[in-house]
Amino acid sequence: MASNGIFVGNSSSALEQFEQWLGQDVDYVRVHGGKANWTDFVSSLGYVANQFENSGRDFLWSVPLIVQGATLADGADGDYNNYYVAAALKVLENSPDDEPIYVRTGEEFNGGWFEWAAEGKEQDFIDTYRNFVDSFRSVSDRFVFEWNVNIGQNMDPATAYPGDDYVDIIGMDFYWDTRWDPSDPQQAWDHMVSREYGLQWLEDFAAAHGKPTAYSEWGVKSDDAEEYMQSAAEWFESHNVLYQAYWNSDSAYEGKLSDGSYPITGDAYREFFGVDDGIITPDPIPDPIPEPVPDPGPGPEDRGEFSPDSVVVELWDASTDTKVATITEGALLDASLLGDYDLTVVVTAAAGGYLDGQIGSVTLDFDNGEYHRIESVSPYALFGDSSGDYYSAGVDLLGSGGSHEISLDFHTLSGGGGGLLGSLDLQFTVGDAPAPEPRTETGTDPGEDQAAVDMLGVDIELWSAVTNKKVTDLGEGDSYDASYFNSGNNTIIVSTGDDSPFDGVVRSVIFSIDGEQIQIESVRPFAMFGDRKGDLWGGIDMNDGSHEVEIDFYSGPQGNGDLLTSYSLSIELTGELAYVEQVTVDSPYLDMI
């Protein structure tokens, strides 16, 4: 019979609660790695394993095929193989026994919601998947790979099958939702089995390739599922199913049973899956033969030695998840610009630096033990976070000012374990520091010369509020296609770069068009019509002709404090300039969502 797995989120207490409710232990816990960026891709695997380190349960690993901003085309070319090797090492490190390690990657590729969606890019998906498998096999022959589809969809999954040499298990995710599936439980189950690319298709396809099957995610959103649960249990038992994992969570799909949300369905699940009737871990399938893999690229030994430049240390506002200031050794931070923020310290590895992709955990200490934390997932925040949503400690971190010290230790393993990659002590002072003045060579109104804006490290850009993507730069005296400005779906964004004297001190921006004030923005990104953590709102509606865009930068929130500088740009709108093309560049602000 199939082994019994479960997804409960990243919480050992949720697992304990579920097993108490079920009346027995599960065989496996499904854990998911992160995909915010490549650092998260590697370090999150240690984090999720650490959440269940004392549970005694084995894992069913879900490892993303690529991360946000990456492409299947680059994956097919082998550009990400070094990250795959690093991830394999992290998974192996958290799988201490000699049993097979079950890894699912590229799940639900036949849908359109993940970065690795394969429709129209089938060969790139196949090649990326093969590179992933080859890289993992170069680390250990214990890895066993599940190729996973979502039930139904329009795409024939077989067109993206990587081949029998790269697939050990053929899996499927399926969820019953009465909004589009039959409401009758038996009719719903029959539909799951017989629909195009449904359960029967999966079993037939797997049998044709001589592979066992798995159902890595399944769930129900109904309290009338007794027959459905019985049919599922019988299906798993009567077919060559290696393991199945119910989605006992309300994250992304409200299928949690153990909290009593669906009491009748919950009782049925416990009846068919909670009685200890001799369920055992399946016999391991034969270990795959390792294949040669390309050189994964430079390791940390090729990146020089640890130095302060290996690390980025910043103050962030936990209430808005926005950066406030960068902390460097000996820095003087203006107390007037920090007093009303809910501050935390955030540490990341410098991109391409010695620590990039190597950190297992960071020990953060503020003011010699006043606040202390060990973080195992990037970004490493003094008071913790959830994927960049920073937690508040409800304390006045900097007090009334004065000198402060941050001590950091970087470890190779999660939880402060393993070897020490390096240590850093930073001392800084909070006091009365004047807001920086614009560079004298640019003056206070660089609108007459676009080069002056560039010299100050300020970018003024047109963005689509529909796609959250950049359309074009805005420059003094330039002409633009009026359709970009009269659709009501675009906005203007202003940002200051690290090389700008205003970086970290601008607290608000006032936008005006043709002398009429449009918006006061006090949180980055500074967007003319506002946003919700990078999800932009549109509103531009301007006619053909000449227009004046005015932007004022202030040192205080809501247009208060000192006026740091003002920009005024004259632009010309016509209906014929189709050469201004939309640039499909991912928003640098979306990491803040």
C-alpha positions as CSV (number, residue, x, y, z in Angstrom):
1,M,0.0,0.0,0.0
2,A,1.1,3.6,-0.6
3,S,3.0,5.3,2.1
4,N,1.1,8.0,3.9
5,G,2.5,11.5,3.5
6,I,1.2,15.0,4.6
7,F,1.8,18.6,3.9
8,V,1.2,20.9,7.0
9,G,3.3,23.9,6.1
10,N,6.7,24.6,7.8
11,S,5.6,23.8,11.3
12,S,6.6,20.9,13.5
13,S,3.8,21.8,15.9
14,A,1.3,21.5,13.0
15,L,2.7,18.1,12.3
16,E,2.4,17.0,15.9
17,Q,-1.2,18.3,16.0
18,F,-2.1,16.5,12.8
19,E,-0.7,13.1,14.0
20,Q,-2.5,13.4,17.3
21,W,-5.7,14.1,15.4
22,L,-5.0,11.2,12.9
23,G,-4.2,8.8,15.7
24,Q,-0.9,7.6,14.2
25,D,2.3,8.9,12.7
26,V,2.7,9.6,9.0
27,D,5.5,8.1,6.9
28,Y,6.6,11.3,5.2
29,V,6.3,15.0,5.5
30,R,6.3,17.1,2.3
31,V,8.6,20.1,2.4
32,H,8.9,22.8,-0.2
33,G,12.0,24.9,-1.0
34,G,11.9,28.6,-1.8
35,K,12.2,30.3,-5.2
36,A,12.5,34.0,-4.4
37,N,16.1,34.0,-5.6
38,W,19.0,31.6,-5.9
39,T,20.2,32.3,-2.4
40,D,16.7,31.4,-1.1
41,F,16.6,28.4,-3.4
42,V,19.6,26.8,-1.5
43,S,19.3,28.2,2.0
44,S,15.5,27.5,2.4
45,L,16.1,23.8,2.0
46,G,18.1,23.8,5.3
47,Y,15.4,26.0,6.9
48,V,12.5,23.7,6.2
49,A,14.4,20.6,7.2
50,N,15.3,22.3,10.4
51,Q,11.7,22.9,11.3
52,F,11.1,19.1,11.5
53,E,14.6,18.0,12.7
54,N,13.2,16.4,15.9
55,S,10.1,14.8,14.3
56,G,11.9,11.6,13.2
57,R,10.0,11.8,9.8
58,D,11.5,11.4,6.4
59,F,10.9,14.0,3.8
60,L,9.3,14.2,0.4
61,W,11.3,17.1,-1.1
62,S,9.8,19.7,-3.5
63,V,12.7,21.6,-5.0
64,P,11.9,24.4,-7.5
65,L,13.2,23.9,-11.1
66,I,14.0,27.6,-11.5
67,V,13.5,30.8,-9.4
68,Q,11.8,34.0,-10.0
69,G,13.4,35.9,-12.8
70,A,15.1,32.8,-14.2
71,T,14.2,31.2,-17.5
72,L,13.9,27.7,-18.9
73,A,16.1,28.7,-21.8
74,D,19.0,29.6,-19.5
75,G,18.3,26.4,-17.5
76,A,18.5,24.4,-20.7
77,D,21.9,25.9,-21.4
78,G,23.2,24.7,-18.0
79,D,23.5,28.2,-16.5
80,Y,22.0,27.0,-13.2
81,N,23.8,23.8,-12.7
82,N,26.0,25.2,-9.9
83,Y,22.9,26.1,-7.9
84,Y,21.5,22.6,-8.5
85,V,24.7,21.1,-7.1
86,A,24.5,23.4,-4.0
87,A,20.9,22.5,-3.5
88,A,21.7,18.8,-3.8
89,L,24.4,19.2,-1.1
90,K,21.9,20.9,1.2
91,V,19.3,18.2,0.7
92,L,21.9,15.4,1.3
93,E,23.1,17.2,4.4
94,N,19.6,17.0,5.8
95,S,19.0,13.4,4.9
96,P,21.4,11.6,7.3
97,D,20.4,7.9,6.8
98,D,21.1,5.7,3.7
99,E,17.5,5.6,2.4
100,P,16.4,6.9,-1.0
101,I,15.8,10.7,-1.1
102,Y,12.6,11.5,-3.0
103,V,12.9,14.8,-4.9
104,R,10.1,16.4,-7.0
105,T,11.0,19.2,-9.3
106,G,9.2,21.2,-12.0
107,E,5.8,20.2,-10.5
108,E,2.6,21.0,-12.3
109,F,4.6,22.2,-15.3
110,N,1.6,21.6,-17.6
111,G,-0.2,24.5,-15.8
112,G,0.6,28.2,-16.4
113,W,1.2,29.4,-12.8
114,F,4.9,28.4,-12.1
115,E,8.1,29.9,-13.6
116,W,8.8,26.6,-15.3
117,A,5.5,26.4,-17.2
118,A,6.4,24.2,-20.1
119,E,3.7,24.8,-22.7
120,G,5.4,26.2,-25.8
121,K,8.8,25.6,-24.2
122,E,8.7,21.8,-23.9
123,Q,12.3,21.1,-25.0
124,D,13.7,23.8,-22.7
125,F,11.8,22.2,-19.8
126,I,13.1,18.8,-20.7
127,D,16.7,20.0,-21.0
128,T,16.5,22.0,-17.7
129,Y,15.0,19.0,-15.9
130,R,17.8,16.8,-17.2
131,N,20.4,19.3,-16.0
132,F,18.8,19.3,-12.6
133,V,18.8,15.5,-12.4
134,D,22.4,15.3,-13.7
135,S,23.6,17.9,-11.2
136,F,21.9,16.1,-8.2
137,R,23.3,12.7,-9.3
138,S,26.8,14.2,-9.4
139,V,26.4,14.7,-5.6
140,S,24.8,11.3,-4.6
141,D,23.2,8.3,-6.1
142,R,20.5,8.3,-3.3
143,F,18.3,10.8,-5.1
144,V,15.0,9.5,-6.7
145,F,13.2,11.9,-9.0
146,E,9.5,12.4,-9.4
147,W,8.2,14.0,-12.7
148,N,4.9,15.6,-11.6
149,V,1.9,16.9,-13.6
150,N,-1.3,18.7,-12.5
151,I,-4.5,16.9,-13.3
152,G,-6.2,18.0,-16.6
153,Q,-5.1,21.2,-18.3
154,N,-4.9,21.7,-22.1
155,M,-1.3,20.6,-22.6
156,D,-0.4,17.0,-23.3
157,P,2.2,16.3,-20.5
158,A,3.9,13.6,-22.5
159,T,5.4,16.3,-24.8
160,A,7.5,17.4,-21.9
161,Y,8.6,14.0,-20.6
162,P,12.4,14.0,-19.9
163,G,12.8,10.3,-20.6
164,D,13.0,7.1,-18.6
165,D,16.6,7.7,-17.7
166,Y,15.7,10.9,-15.9
167,V,12.4,9.9,-14.3
168,D,12.0,7.4,-11.4
169,I,8.4,8.1,-10.4
170,I,5.5,9.6,-12.4
171,G,3.3,11.8,-10.1
172,M,0.2,13.9,-10.2
173,D,-1.4,16.6,-8.1
174,F,-5.2,16.7,-7.9
175,Y,-7.7,18.7,-5.9
176,W,-11.5,18.5,-5.7
177,D,-13.2,22.0,-5.9
178,T,-16.9,22.1,-6.3
179,R,-16.7,25.5,-8.0
180,W,-15.7,23.7,-11.2
181,D,-15.8,19.9,-10.4
182,P,-19.0,17.9,-9.9
183,S,-20.5,18.5,-6.4
184,D,-21.6,14.9,-6.0
185,P,-18.6,13.0,-4.4
186,Q,-18.8,9.9,-6.5
187,Q,-19.3,11.8,-9.7
188,A,-16.4,14.0,-8.7
189,W,-14.1,11.0,-8.2
190,D,-15.2,9.4,-11.4
191,H,-14.4,12.7,-13.1
192,M,-10.9,12.7,-11.6
193,V,-10.3,9.2,-12.9
194,S,-11.7,9.5,-16.4
195,R,-11.1,13.1,-17.4
196,E,-8.4,13.9,-20.1
197,Y,-5.0,13.7,-18.4
198,G,-6.6,12.4,-15.2
199,L,-5.7,9.6,-12.8
200,Q,-6.3,6.8,-15.3
201,W,-4.1,8.5,-17.9
202,L,-1.4,8.8,-15.3
203,E,-1.5,5.1,-14.3
204,D,-1.5,4.1,-18.0
205,F,1.4,6.4,-18.9
206,A,3.4,5.2,-15.9
207,A,2.8,1.5,-16.7
208,A,3.9,2.1,-20.3
209,H,7.2,3.4,-19.0
210,G,7.6,0.9,-16.2
211,K,7.4,3.5,-13.4
212,P,5.6,3.6,-10.1
213,T,3.2,6.5,-9.4
214,A,2.8,9.0,-6.7
215,Y,0.1,11.6,-5.7
216,S,2.2,14.3,-4.1
217,E,-0.6,16.7,-3.4
218,W,-4.3,16.1,-3.2
219,G,-7.1,17.6,-1.2
220,V,-10.9,18.3,-0.9
221,K,-13.0,21.4,-0.1
222,S,-16.2,19.8,0.9
223,D,-17.8,18.3,4.0
224,D,-19.5,15.7,1.9
225,A,-16.5,13.6,0.8
226,E,-17.0,10.2,2.5
227,E,-17.4,8.3,-0.8
228,Y,-14.6,10.4,-2.3
229,M,-12.2,9.5,0.5
230,Q,-13.0,5.8,0.2
231,S,-12.5,5.9,-3.5
232,A,-9.1,7.6,-3.1
233,A,-8.0,5.1,-0.5
234,E,-9.0,2.2,-2.8
235,W,-7.3,3.8,-5.8
236,F,-4.0,4.2,-4.0
237,E,-4.1,0.6,-2.7
238,S,-5.1,-1.0,-6.0
239,H,-2.4,0.7,-8.2
240,N,1.3,0.8,-8.1
241,V,1.4,4.0,-5.9
242,L,4.6,4.6,-4.0
243,Y,3.3,7.4,-1.8
244,Q,0.5,10.0,-1.5
245,A,0.4,13.3,0.5
246,Y,-2.7,15.0,1.6
247,W,-2.7,18.9,1.7
248,N,-3.7,19.6,5.3
249,S,-3.3,23.3,5.0
250,D,-5.3,26.4,4.0
251,S,-2.3,27.9,2.2
252,A,-3.2,28.4,-1.5
253,Y,-6.0,25.8,-1.1
254,E,-8.4,25.5,1.8
255,G,-8.2,21.8,2.4
256,K,-7.2,21.6,6.1
257,L,-9.0,18.7,7.9
258,S,-7.4,18.5,11.3
259,D,-8.9,21.8,12.6
260,G,-12.5,20.6,12.2
261,S,-13.3,22.7,9.1
262,Y,-14.8,19.7,7.4
263,P,-15.8,17.4,10.3
264,I,-17.6,14.7,8.2
265,T,-14.8,14.6,5.6
266,G,-12.2,14.6,8.4
267,D,-13.8,11.6,10.0
268,A,-13.8,9.8,6.7
269,Y,-10.1,10.6,6.1
270,R,-9.2,9.2,9.5
271,E,-11.2,6.1,8.9
272,F,-9.4,5.3,5.6
273,F,-6.0,6.7,6.3
274,G,-5.6,6.9,10.1
275,V,-5.9,3.3,11.2
276,D,-2.6,1.6,11.6
277,D,-3.1,-1.3,9.2
278,G,0.4,-2.2,8.4
279,I,1.3,0.6,6.2
280,I,5.0,0.4,5.5
281,T,7.6,2.4,3.7
282,P,7.8,1.1,0.1
283,D,10.7,-1.0,-1.0
284,P,13.3,1.4,-2.5
285,I,13.4,1.5,-6.2
286,P,16.8,0.8,-7.8
287,D,19.3,3.6,-7.3
288,P,19.9,5.5,-10.6
289,I,23.3,5.3,-12.2
290,P,25.1,8.7,-11.9
291,E,25.6,10.5,-15.1
292,P,28.5,12.8,-15.9
293,V,27.6,16.4,-15.2
294,P,29.2,19.6,-16.5
295,D,31.5,21.5,-14.2
296,P,29.1,23.3,-11.8
297,G,31.3,26.5,-11.9
298,P,33.3,28.3,-9.3
299,G,32.9,27.5,-5.7
300,P,33.7,29.7,-2.7
301,E,37.4,28.9,-2.9
302,D,37.4,30.8,-6.3
303,R,35.8,33.9,-4.8
304,G,38.6,35.1,-2.6
305,E,38.3,35.5,1.1
306,F,35.7,36.7,3.5
307,S,35.6,40.5,3.8
308,P,33.1,43.2,4.9
309,D,32.3,43.6,1.2
310,S,30.9,40.0,1.2
311,V,27.9,41.3,3.3
312,V,25.1,43.8,3.0
313,V,23.8,45.1,6.3
314,E,20.7,47.3,6.3
315,L,18.0,48.9,8.5
316,W,14.5,48.1,7.3
317,D,11.1,49.3,8.4
318,A,9.1,46.2,9.5
319,S,5.8,47.9,9.1
320,T,6.2,48.6,5.4
321,D,9.0,46.2,4.5
322,T,11.1,48.9,3.0
323,K,14.8,49.7,3.3
324,V,15.7,52.7,5.5
325,A,19.5,52.9,5.5
326,T,22.6,50.9,4.8
327,I,24.9,50.2,7.8
328,T,28.7,50.3,7.3
329,E,31.6,50.5,9.7
330,G,31.7,53.9,11.4
331,A,28.5,55.2,9.7
332,L,26.7,58.2,11.1
333,L,22.9,57.9,10.7
334,D,20.7,60.9,11.1
335,A,18.4,60.3,14.1
336,S,15.7,62.6,12.7
337,L,15.2,60.2,9.8
338,L,15.0,57.1,11.9
339,G,12.8,57.9,14.9
340,D,9.4,56.9,13.6
341,Y,10.3,53.6,11.9
342,D,9.7,50.1,13.3
343,L,13.2,49.0,12.7
344,T,14.9,45.7,12.2
345,V,18.4,44.7,10.9
346,V,18.5,42.7,7.7
347,V,21.6,40.9,6.4
348,T,22.2,39.4,3.0
349,A,25.1,38.1,1.1
350,A,26.5,40.4,-1.6
351,A,25.7,39.0,-5.0
352,G,28.6,37.1,-6.5
353,G,30.6,37.6,-3.3
354,Y,32.4,35.1,-1.1
355,L,29.3,34.2,0.8
356,D,26.8,34.1,-2.0
357,G,25.0,30.7,-2.0
358,Q,27.2,29.4,0.8
359,I,25.5,30.6,4.0
360,G,23.6,28.0,6.1
361,S,22.7,30.4,8.9
362,V,23.7,33.7,10.4
363,T,24.0,34.6,14.1
364,L,22.9,38.2,14.6
365,D,23.8,40.1,17.8
366,F,22.8,43.7,18.5
367,D,24.4,45.8,21.2
368,N,26.3,42.9,22.9
369,G,23.3,40.6,23.6
370,E,20.5,43.2,23.8
371,Y,18.9,41.3,20.9
372,H,20.2,38.0,19.6
373,R,18.9,35.6,16.9
374,I,20.0,32.7,14.7
375,E,18.5,32.9,11.2
376,S,18.7,30.0,8.7
377,V,17.0,31.5,5.7
378,S,17.9,34.6,3.7
379,P,17.1,37.5,4.2
380,Y,18.6,37.1,7.7
381,A,16.5,39.5,9.9
382,L,17.2,40.3,13.5
383,F,13.5,39.7,14.5
384,G,12.7,37.2,11.8
385,D,10.5,37.3,8.7
386,S,8.3,35.3,6.4
387,S,9.7,35.5,2.9
388,G,10.7,39.1,3.3
389,D,7.7,40.2,5.4
390,Y,9.7,41.4,8.3
391,Y,8.5,40.9,11.9
392,S,8.4,43.6,14.5
393,A,9.7,43.2,18.0
394,G,7.7,46.2,19.2
395,V,10.9,47.8,20.6
396,D,12.7,51.1,20.0
397,L,15.8,49.5,18.5
398,L,18.0,52.6,18.5
399,G,16.7,54.2,21.7
400,S,17.7,57.8,22.0
401,G,20.7,57.5,19.7
402,G,24.4,57.1,20.4
403,S,26.7,54.3,19.5
404,H,25.6,50.8,18.5
405,E,27.3,47.5,17.5
406,I,26.2,44.7,15.3
407,S,28.1,41.3,15.4
408,L,27.5,38.7,12.8
409,D,28.8,35.1,12.4
410,F,28.2,33.2,9.2
411,H,27.9,29.4,9.4
412,T,27.9,26.7,6.8
413,L,24.9,24.8,8.3
414,S,21.5,25.8,9.5
415,G,20.9,26.7,13.2
416,G,24.4,28.0,13.7
417,G,26.0,24.7,12.9
418,G,28.9,23.6,10.8
419,G,32.0,25.6,10.0
420,L,32.4,29.4,10.4
421,L,32.6,31.2,7.1
422,G,33.4,34.5,8.6
423,S,32.6,37.1,11.3
424,L,31.9,40.8,11.1
425,D,31.6,43.5,13.8
426,L,30.1,46.9,12.7
427,Q,29.9,50.0,14.9
428,F,27.8,52.9,13.9
429,T,26.3,56.0,15.5
430,V,22.9,57.6,15.5
431,G,23.0,61.4,16.0
432,D,22.3,64.8,14.5
433,A,23.6,64.4,10.9
434,P,22.5,67.0,8.3
435,A,20.6,65.7,5.3
436,P,23.1,65.5,2.4
437,E,22.9,68.3,-0.1
438,P,22.8,67.7,-3.9
439,R,26.1,67.9,-5.6
440,T,26.9,71.5,-6.4
441,E,27.6,70.8,-10.1
442,T,24.0,69.7,-10.7
443,G,22.2,72.5,-8.9
444,T,18.7,72.0,-7.4
445,D,16.7,71.8,-10.6
446,P,18.4,69.4,-13.0
447,G,15.3,69.2,-15.1
448,E,17.0,71.3,-17.7
449,D,19.7,68.6,-18.2
450,Q,18.8,64.9,-18.1
451,A,22.5,64.1,-17.5
452,A,22.2,65.9,-14.2
453,V,19.5,63.5,-13.1
454,D,21.7,60.6,-14.0
455,M,24.6,62.1,-12.0
456,L,22.5,62.2,-8.9
457,G,21.6,58.5,-9.3
458,V,17.9,59.2,-9.7
459,D,15.8,57.2,-12.2
460,I,12.4,58.5,-13.6
461,E,10.6,55.7,-15.4
462,L,7.2,54.9,-16.9
463,W,5.8,51.6,-15.7
464,S,2.8,49.5,-16.6
465,A,0.4,49.0,-13.7
466,V,-1.1,46.0,-15.4
467,T,2.1,43.9,-15.7
468,N,4.3,45.7,-13.1
469,K,6.9,46.0,-15.7
470,K,9.0,49.0,-16.9
471,V,7.9,50.6,-20.2
472,T,10.6,53.2,-20.8
473,D,12.8,55.8,-19.2
474,L,11.6,59.4,-19.1
475,G,14.0,62.1,-20.2
476,E,13.9,65.9,-20.4
477,G,12.6,67.1,-23.8
478,D,11.9,63.6,-25.1
479,S,8.8,62.6,-27.2
480,Y,6.7,59.6,-26.4
481,D,3.8,57.7,-27.8
482,A,0.7,59.2,-26.3
483,S,-1.0,55.8,-26.0
484,Y,1.3,55.1,-23.1
485,F,0.0,58.1,-21.2
486,N,-3.8,58.1,-21.9
487,S,-4.7,54.4,-21.1
488,G,-5.1,54.9,-17.4
489,N,-3.0,51.8,-16.9
490,N,0.4,53.3,-16.4
491,T,2.3,55.2,-13.7
492,I,5.6,57.0,-13.1
493,I,8.1,55.6,-10.7
494,V,11.1,57.5,-9.1
495,S,14.0,55.7,-7.5
496,T,17.3,56.6,-6.0
497,G,20.3,54.3,-6.6
498,D,23.1,53.4,-4.1
499,D,25.3,56.1,-5.7
500,S,22.8,58.8,-5.1
501,P,23.4,61.3,-2.2
502,F,19.6,60.9,-1.5
503,D,19.7,57.1,-1.1
504,G,18.3,56.3,2.3
505,V,17.3,59.8,3.3
506,V,14.3,60.5,1.0
507,R,11.2,60.0,3.1
508,S,8.6,61.2,0.7
509,V,8.0,62.3,-2.9
510,I,5.4,64.7,-4.2
511,F,4.3,64.2,-7.9
512,S,2.6,66.9,-10.0
513,I,1.6,67.1,-13.6
514,D,1.2,70.5,-15.3
515,G,1.1,72.2,-12.0
516,E,-1.5,70.0,-10.4
517,Q,-0.5,67.9,-7.4
518,I,-1.3,64.2,-8.0
519,Q,0.2,62.1,-5.2
520,I,2.3,62.2,-2.0
521,E,4.3,58.9,-1.6
522,S,6.0,58.1,1.7
523,V,6.9,54.4,1.0
524,R,9.2,53.0,-1.7
525,P,8.6,52.4,-4.5
526,F,7.7,56.0,-5.0
527,A,4.9,55.6,-7.5
528,M,2.7,58.5,-8.9
529,F,-0.6,56.7,-8.3
530,G,0.5,54.5,-5.3
531,D,1.0,50.8,-4.9
532,R,0.6,47.9,-2.5
533,K,4.2,46.7,-1.9
534,G,5.2,46.9,-5.5
535,D,1.8,46.0,-7.0
536,L,1.4,49.3,-9.0
537,W,-1.8,51.3,-9.4
538,G,-2.4,53.1,-12.7
539,G,-4.0,56.4,-13.6
540,I,-2.1,58.4,-16.1
541,D,-4.4,60.1,-18.7
542,M,-2.8,62.9,-20.6
543,N,-3.6,64.3,-24.1
544,D,-1.2,64.9,-27.0
545,G,1.1,67.9,-26.6
546,S,3.6,69.2,-24.1
547,H,3.4,68.4,-20.4
548,E,5.5,69.2,-17.3
549,V,6.2,66.5,-14.8
550,E,7.4,67.8,-11.4
551,I,8.9,65.7,-8.7
552,D,9.8,67.0,-5.2
553,F,11.9,65.0,-2.7
554,Y,11.5,65.6,1.0
555,S,13.5,64.4,4.1
556,G,10.3,63.8,6.1
557,P,7.1,61.7,5.5
558,Q,4.1,63.2,3.8
559,G,6.0,66.0,2.2
560,N,7.4,67.3,5.5
561,G,11.0,68.0,6.5
562,D,13.5,69.6,4.2
563,L,13.1,69.9,0.5
564,L,16.1,67.9,-0.8
565,T,15.7,68.7,-4.5
566,S,13.1,69.2,-7.2
567,Y,13.0,67.8,-10.7
568,S,11.0,69.2,-13.6
569,L,10.8,67.3,-16.9
570,S,9.2,68.6,-20.1
571,I,7.9,65.8,-22.3
572,E,6.1,65.8,-25.7
573,L,3.3,63.3,-26.4
574,T,2.3,62.3,-30.0
575,G,0.3,59.5,-31.5
576,E,2.9,58.3,-34.0
577,L,6.0,57.3,-32.0
578,A,5.7,53.5,-32.0
579,Y,9.4,53.0,-31.5
580,V,9.0,53.3,-27.7
581,E,8.7,49.6,-27.0
582,Q,7.7,48.0,-23.7
583,V,10.7,46.4,-22.0
584,T,9.9,43.1,-20.3
585,V,12.2,43.6,-17.3
586,D,11.1,42.2,-14.0
587,S,10.4,44.9,-11.4
588,P,13.2,45.4,-8.9
589,Y,10.5,46.2,-6.4
590,L,8.6,42.9,-6.6
591,D,11.0,41.3,-4.1
592,M,9.3,43.5,-1.5
593,I,5.9,42.0,-2.0
